[in-house]
């Protein structure tokens, strides 16, 4: 969740997206995952992290002198670090908005959103008891549901929504790259 105004660059991006047509984050995420590199911190770029606090300012540049473009109000929200400068991290959220955040406001704890790009559809996303199609259905979640990421085998991820654990198709998550393996 975020609040705030739109900077000129974000307005230009929105205009470009509207001119091009529907914007789907999944291909962008896949392309970025294939272009992994190491940042100045020694950690891979891009990478997923989460917000530590329920109030996180995203700025138009890497420093306190830059204007605030967004205010995130959801602690634990998964974001993607796409660039690093000193102790600032350029992040992207599930809606494609970007901004700079001080690293102290970010956590390495992995969280997910269930297929946020499907929010306009009225289709629930299945959560299974085992990492396979046809396994016992234990829950169904709405697109955009927030959960904790526990592990991924490259195809399926074990997640927890409000204390209910299960497995979801990894391609239906924002917070884990397709094919990414994450151990508990």
Backbone bond lengths (Angstrom), bond angles and torsions (degrees), N, CA, C in turn:
res aa  C-N    CA-C-N  psi(-1)  N-CA   C-N-CA  omega(-1)  CA-C   N-CA-C  phi
1 X - - - 1.443 - - 1.514 108.44 -
2 X 1.311 116.28 139.58 1.444 119.88 176.33 1.508 109.62 -144.65
3 X 1.322 115.75 155.99 1.449 123.00 175.56 1.511 106.70 -129.28
4 X 1.292 117.03 157.79 1.443 118.51 170.67 1.491 113.06 135.22
5 X 1.319 113.84 179.08 1.450 121.38 -178.69 1.495 111.67 -86.36
6 X 1.305 114.56 177.43 1.451 121.05 -178.79 1.511 107.94 -114.53
7 X 1.308 117.53 124.01 1.454 120.50 178.24 1.521 109.25 -72.61
8 X 1.309 116.78 167.99 1.462 121.11 -179.10 1.519 111.49 -59.46
9 X 1.334 117.41 -39.15 1.465 119.54 -179.65 1.518 111.45 -68.33
10 X 1.332 117.31 -38.05 1.462 119.62 177.58 1.516 110.86 -68.63
11 X 1.336 117.12 -35.71 1.457 120.82 176.77 1.523 110.04 -64.78
12 X 1.330 116.89 -41.03 1.463 120.56 177.00 1.521 110.66 -63.22
13 X 1.326 117.44 -41.23 1.459 121.04 177.90 1.517 110.59 -62.76
14 X 1.329 116.86 -44.46 1.469 120.41 179.29 1.524 110.77 -62.00
15 X 1.330 117.07 -40.11 1.457 120.69 178.05 1.520 110.42 -64.03
16 X 1.329 116.63 -42.85 1.462 120.48 177.86 1.522 111.56 -60.96
17 X 1.335 116.13 -45.35 1.463 120.89 -179.52 1.523 110.50 -62.34
18 X 1.337 116.29 -42.69 1.463 119.83 179.23 1.522 110.56 -63.06
19 X 1.337 116.63 -37.38 1.462 120.02 -179.64 1.524 111.64 -70.35
20 X 1.324 116.27 -36.45 1.460 120.44 -177.77 1.522 111.47 -76.69
21 X 1.312 117.33 -34.84 1.466 120.89 -179.40 1.507 110.66 126.61
22 X 1.293 116.68 -158.65 1.456 122.35 -177.11 1.514 110.76 -61.88
23 X 1.318 116.41 136.20 1.460 123.06 -178.28 1.513 108.56 -108.75
24 X 1.314 117.24 118.41 1.463 122.17 179.81 1.519 107.67 -115.08
25 X 1.307 117.76 120.39 1.467 121.98 -175.76 1.514 113.75 -70.37
26 X 1.302 118.39 -22.00 1.455 120.13 -174.55 1.530 112.45 -58.32
27 X 1.348 121.12 -49.82 1.469 119.51 178.72 1.525 112.35 -62.42
28 X 1.341 117.49 -35.41 1.459 120.69 178.26 1.522 109.55 -62.91
29 X 1.318 116.24 -46.99 1.460 120.89 -179.93 1.519 110.92 -61.32
30 X 1.314 117.67 -43.12 1.463 121.49 179.37 1.524 110.30 -61.51
31 X 1.336 116.66 -45.80 1.461 120.26 -179.52 1.521 110.65 -62.38
32 X 1.342 117.54 -43.45 1.462 120.33 179.89 1.511 112.22 -65.72
33 X 1.326 117.04 -37.76 1.464 120.29 179.76 1.519 110.49 -62.24
34 X 1.325 117.27 -31.45 1.452 120.77 -179.86 1.520 111.77 -78.28
35 X 1.344 117.82 -15.34 1.456 122.16 -178.47 1.521 111.77 -104.58
36 X 1.325 118.35 32.40 1.454 121.84 -177.32 1.526 110.36 -60.91
37 X 1.331 115.09 136.17 1.460 122.76 176.43 1.526 107.37 -139.91
38 X 1.305 117.77 173.66 1.461 121.70 -179.76 1.523 108.30 -100.64
39 X 1.333 116.00 130.87 1.459 121.59 178.49 1.511 111.64 -86.72
40 X 1.333 117.86 175.88 1.465 122.04 178.73 1.527 113.54 -56.38
41 X 1.334 117.95 -26.34 1.464 121.28 179.29 1.521 112.16 -74.80
42 X 1.335 116.86 -11.13 1.457 121.01 -175.71 1.521 112.56 89.45
43 X 1.329 116.77 -1.42 1.460 122.11 179.11 1.530 109.85 -99.46
44 X 1.329 116.78 156.76 1.466 119.34 -177.24 1.531 112.98 -68.20
45 X 1.311 114.98 148.43 1.462 123.46 172.24 1.516 107.97 -126.10
46 X 1.288 119.56 134.16 1.453 126.42 -8.59 1.517 110.53 -74.23
47 X 1.363 115.44 166.68 1.460 121.79 174.97 1.522 108.54 -155.10
48 X 1.322 115.57 154.57 1.460 121.00 178.47 1.520 110.72 -93.42
49 X 1.327 115.23 141.21 1.456 124.30 173.88 1.532 106.14 -141.55
50 X 1.325 117.27 -172.72 1.464 120.07 175.44 1.524 109.49 -134.64
51 X 1.315 115.65 163.27 1.461 121.14 178.90 1.522 109.55 -80.82
52 X 1.336 117.46 133.02 1.471 122.33 -179.64 1.525 111.77 -75.42
53 X 1.285 117.03 -35.00 1.455 121.89 -168.22 1.525 111.97 -114.40
54 X 1.318 116.05 162.27 1.459 122.01 174.82 1.517 112.47 -85.54
55 X 1.316 117.85 0.21 1.476 122.68 175.26 1.528 107.68 -139.04
56 X 1.313 116.06 102.40 1.461 121.06 -179.79 1.525 108.49 -127.58
57 X 1.336 115.63 121.25 1.463 120.72 176.30 1.516 109.69 -84.28
58 X 1.323 116.16 128.89 1.465 121.40 170.60 1.526 106.40 -102.75
59 X 1.303 116.26 128.81 1.470 121.51 -174.93 1.532 110.99 -109.76
60 X 1.328 115.35 162.91 1.464 120.32 -179.17 1.520 111.98 -76.57
61 X 1.325 117.94 -13.75 1.454 122.32 177.80 1.519 110.45 -147.92
62 X 1.350 116.19 171.84 1.469 120.99 -175.27 1.523 113.72 -84.26
63 X 1.319 117.73 74.76 1.460 121.50 177.59 1.511 111.51 171.30
64 X 1.330 115.48 161.90 1.462 120.84 -178.65 1.523 113.04 -69.44
65 X 1.325 117.48 -18.95 1.464 120.91 179.76 1.530 112.49 -77.87
66 X 1.313 117.62 -9.96 1.463 121.02 -179.86 1.529 110.31 -86.67
67 X 1.309 115.24 148.64 1.461 121.28 -179.79 1.528 111.26 -64.64
68 X 1.318 115.08 150.77 1.467 121.38 175.68 1.523 108.05 -83.32
69 X 1.326 116.40 125.83 1.462 120.04 179.13 1.522 112.23 -98.89
70 X 1.344 117.10 -30.33 1.467 121.60 -179.30 1.512 109.18 -143.58
71 X 1.313 115.07 152.59 1.458 121.82 170.31 1.515 106.39 -121.25
72 X 1.333 116.55 114.94 1.463 121.13 177.13 1.520 107.73 -87.65
73 X 1.333 116.38 135.33 1.464 120.46 -175.19 1.527 112.41 -123.51
74 X 1.320 117.02 21.77 1.466 120.72 -179.76 1.520 109.32 -126.24
75 X 1.324 117.54 103.93 1.469 121.32 176.04 1.526 108.26 -62.35
76 X 1.326 116.33 139.60 1.456 121.55 178.24 1.515 114.19 88.94
77 X 1.323 118.28 -6.33 1.462 121.34 -178.85 1.531 110.06 -57.18
78 X 1.349 118.35 129.91 1.461 118.94 177.59 1.529 110.67 -73.62
79 X 1.313 115.83 136.12 1.456 123.05 175.10 1.525 108.14 -136.48
80 X 1.305 115.06 162.01 1.462 121.19 -178.67 1.521 108.87 -112.16
81 X 1.331 117.18 124.43 1.465 120.87 174.11 1.522 107.11 -81.49
82 X 1.337 115.61 124.14 1.464 120.01 -178.22 1.532 113.05 -114.89
83 X 1.340 116.39 -12.89 1.458 119.95 178.94 1.514 109.26 -157.72
84 X 1.334 116.92 154.82 1.462 122.32 178.47 1.517 109.63 -130.27
85 X 1.329 115.96 142.81 1.456 122.06 171.97 1.511 107.13 -148.02
86 X 1.334 117.18 115.04 1.455 122.38 -177.99 1.532 108.73 52.62
87 X 1.327 118.99 -123.63 1.463 119.62 179.56 1.533 111.73 -101.71
88 X 1.314 116.84 24.43 1.465 123.35 177.90 1.517 109.84 -111.70
89 X 1.325 115.33 145.31 1.460 121.72 -179.86 1.522 109.43 -126.78
90 X 1.314 116.04 128.13 1.460 120.78 174.91 1.523 106.56 -84.29
91 X 1.329 115.69 122.11 1.458 120.50 -175.99 1.529 110.82 -115.63
92 X 1.323 113.97 158.29 1.465 121.61 172.76 1.524 106.50 -127.20
93 X 1.330 117.00 137.22 1.458 119.97 177.19 1.523 109.85 -97.62
94 X 1.314 116.70 -179.92 1.465 121.61 -175.01 1.527 113.02 -67.48
95 X 1.329 117.23 -14.98 1.460 121.12 178.59 1.524 111.74 -96.57
96 X 1.333 117.11 -1.13 1.456 121.32 177.67 1.509 115.09 94.55
97 X 1.340 118.89 -2.59 1.462 121.50 178.38 1.528 109.15 -71.37
98 X 1.331 116.36 141.20 1.458 121.42 179.38 1.524 110.17 -121.82
99 X 1.322 115.48 153.45 1.448 121.77 176.91 1.515 109.69 -172.63
100 X 1.323 115.89 168.13 1.462 122.08 -179.18 1.520 110.12 -100.66
101 X 1.329 116.02 134.97 1.458 123.28 -177.49 1.525 108.25 -132.93
102 X 1.323 116.51 140.92 1.458 119.79 175.61 1.526 109.04 -66.54
103 X 1.329 116.35 137.46 1.471 120.79 -176.16 1.528 113.01 -58.18
104 X 1.330 117.93 -26.35 1.466 120.59 -179.04 1.534 112.00 -66.29
105 X 1.322 118.08 -15.17 1.465 122.56 -179.96 1.523 112.35 -95.09
106 X 1.338 116.32 4.91 1.462 121.26 -178.18 1.525 110.47 -115.44
107 X 1.317 115.80 150.83 1.461 122.50 179.96 1.521 109.40 -124.97
108 X 1.318 116.42 146.71 1.463 121.03 175.23 1.523 112.64 -76.35
109 X 1.342 116.92 -6.51 1.470 121.21 178.52 1.527 108.90 -63.22
110 X 1.323 115.98 130.34 1.470 121.04 -176.15 1.519 110.75 -92.96
111 X 1.304 115.07 129.25 1.454 123.16 175.12 1.525 108.01 -128.88
112 X 1.320 116.70 170.10 1.466 120.01 -178.50 1.529 110.96 -140.50
113 X 1.312 113.75 160.73 1.454 122.76 166.32 1.522 105.75 -119.06
114 X 1.321 116.55 135.62 1.469 120.99 179.21 1.518 109.13 -79.48
115 X 1.320 116.31 113.49 1.469 124.89 174.61 1.530 114.17 33.69
116 X 1.331 118.64 61.57 1.471 119.23 -177.67 1.526 113.00 -62.07
117 X 1.321 117.56 -21.87 1.465 121.47 178.62 1.529 112.00 -71.98
118 X 1.331 117.93 -7.13 1.464 121.96 178.98 1.532 112.24 -104.78
119 X 1.353 118.12 16.50 1.465 121.23 -175.44 1.525 113.38 -58.03
120 X 1.317 117.96 -30.11 1.464 120.82 -178.66 1.525 112.53 -77.90
121 X 1.307 116.95 -14.02 1.460 120.83 179.06 1.523 109.28 -88.41
122 X 1.292 116.71 149.77 1.468 120.07 178.97 1.517 110.28 -101.11
123 X 1.309 115.94 43.24 1.456 121.92 -177.88 1.523 109.47 -112.95
124 X 1.331 117.16 127.54 1.455 121.47 178.33 1.525 110.27 -80.78
125 X 1.327 115.46 153.55 1.458 121.72 -177.31 1.525 108.67 -104.56
126 X 1.339 116.92 126.48 1.470 119.62 -175.67 1.529 113.62 -74.39
127 X 1.334 114.16 144.52 1.461 123.02 173.02 1.530 105.18 -121.03
128 X 1.340 116.17 122.55 1.464 121.84 -173.44 1.531 111.94 -105.31
129 X 1.325 115.29 160.95 1.466 121.55 178.93 1.528 112.01 -75.90
130 X 1.319 117.50 -24.36 1.465 123.59 -179.66 1.526 109.10 -133.33
131 X 1.329 117.98 159.94 1.456 120.52 -179.33 1.535 112.78 -80.44
132 X 1.332 115.09 67.10 1.470 119.52 177.94 1.523 109.81 -163.78
133 X 1.334 115.43 146.49 1.462 120.09 173.24 1.516 108.52 -61.76
134 X 1.304 116.97 143.69 1.451 120.79 178.97 1.511 114.37 87.40
135 X 1.324 117.58 -7.09 1.468 120.02 176.03 1.533 108.07 -68.14
136 X 1.315 115.59 167.01 1.464 120.42 -179.73 1.529 109.73 -60.40
137 X 1.320 115.73 129.65 1.458 122.70 177.51 1.526 108.19 -76.93
138 X 1.341 117.00 123.57 1.468 118.73 -179.68 1.530 112.20 -107.35
139 X 1.329 116.67 -19.03 1.470 119.95 179.18 1.515 108.76 -166.43
140 X 1.305 114.36 165.63 1.459 121.88 170.64 1.522 106.18 -134.53
141 X 1.317 116.27 135.32 1.462 120.19 -177.45 1.524 109.89 -120.48
142 X 1.313 114.46 153.95 1.456 120.68 177.66 1.522 109.84 -76.53
143 X 1.335 117.54 149.75 1.460 119.33 172.41 1.530 110.31 -55.96
144 X 1.310 116.00 135.18 1.458 121.69 -177.92 1.515 114.09 92.29
145 X 1.346 117.69 -3.01 1.469 120.25 178.62 1.524 109.56 -60.95
146 X 1.330 116.03 140.70 1.460 123.86 -176.81 1.524 109.70 -96.91
147 X 1.335 116.70 133.11 1.452 120.33 179.12 1.517 112.47 -147.05
148 X 1.327 115.18 173.92 1.464 123.26 178.33 1.527 108.53 -98.01
149 X 1.309 116.84 135.85 1.460 122.49 177.81 1.521 108.71 -94.17
150 X 1.340 116.41 129.71 1.456 120.06 -179.51 1.524 112.13 -108.03
151 X 1.330 116.84 -47.26 1.456 120.20 178.39 1.521 109.30 -161.70
152 X 1.330 115.21 159.80 1.469 121.66 175.69 1.527 107.82 -138.76
153 X 1.333 116.02 141.93 1.463 119.91 178.25 1.522 112.52 -103.83
154 X 1.333 117.48 8.35 1.457 121.97 -179.06 1.519 112.30 102.76
155 X 1.326 117.03 -18.42 1.464 122.59 178.24 1.521 111.24 -127.00
156 X 1.324 116.64 -38.47 1.450 123.98 -178.06 1.525 109.73 -125.59
157 X 1.347 115.49 149.44 1.461 120.50 175.32 1.514 110.05 -122.94
158 X 1.335 115.19 137.43 1.456 120.83 173.25 1.522 106.85 -86.44
159 X 1.317 115.75 125.37 1.450 121.74 -175.03 1.522 109.71 -132.29
160 X 1.315 114.78 167.82 1.454 121.19 177.11 1.523 107.85 -134.56
161 X 1.335 116.04 125.44 1.457 122.58 174.39 1.522 107.15 -115.80
162 X 1.320 116.94 114.93 1.467 121.32 179.29 1.524 112.36 49.27
163 X 1.319 117.60 42.81 1.460 122.00 177.04 1.518 115.15 85.69
164 X 1.333 118.62 -7.87 1.469 121.51 177.11 1.514 108.66 -94.14
165 X 1.343 115.71 119.72 1.462 120.95 -178.24 1.512 111.19 -96.21
166 X 1.314 114.87 148.08 1.451 120.69 176.23 1.517 110.44 -175.30
167 X 1.319 115.73 -169.79 1.460 122.90 -176.02 1.524 109.88 -120.93
168 X 1.347 114.79 138.42 1.462 121.45 176.06 1.513 109.72 -127.36
169 X 1.324 114.58 150.48 1.463 121.56 173.37 1.531 107.63 -58.09
170 X 1.313 116.81 125.51 1.458 122.20 -174.36 1.528 112.55 -61.58
171 X 1.329 118.17 -28.87 1.468 120.49 -179.22 1.525 112.13 -73.74
172 X 1.324 118.36 -6.72 1.464 121.73 -179.61 1.528 111.85 -103.25
173 X 1.341 115.92 17.31 1.461 120.89 -177.86 1.524 111.56 -119.52
174 X 1.322 116.51 140.80 1.458 122.23 165.74 1.519 105.05 -102.66
175 X 1.331 116.54 115.75 1.455 121.49 -178.01 1.514 111.88 136.50
176 X 1.338 116.40 -6.28 1.472 122.54 175.49 1.522 106.79 -145.81
177 X 1.305 116.57 133.07 1.460 120.49 179.87 1.523 110.94 -75.08
178 X 1.321 117.76 147.20 1.468 120.09 174.07 1.530 109.43 -56.55
179 X 1.313 116.75 129.93 1.460 121.90 -179.96 1.520 115.44 84.15
180 X 1.339 117.95 -8.74 1.464 121.33 -179.50 1.527 110.49 -69.77
181 X 1.320 115.87 136.41 1.468 121.40 176.99 1.519 108.42 -107.90
182 X 1.340 115.06 129.34 1.470 121.96 -178.24 1.522 106.40 -132.24
183 X 1.325 116.29 125.30 1.468 120.59 178.84 1.516 109.77 -100.93
184 X 1.350 115.31 150.70 1.469 120.91 178.71 1.503 111.41 -61.70
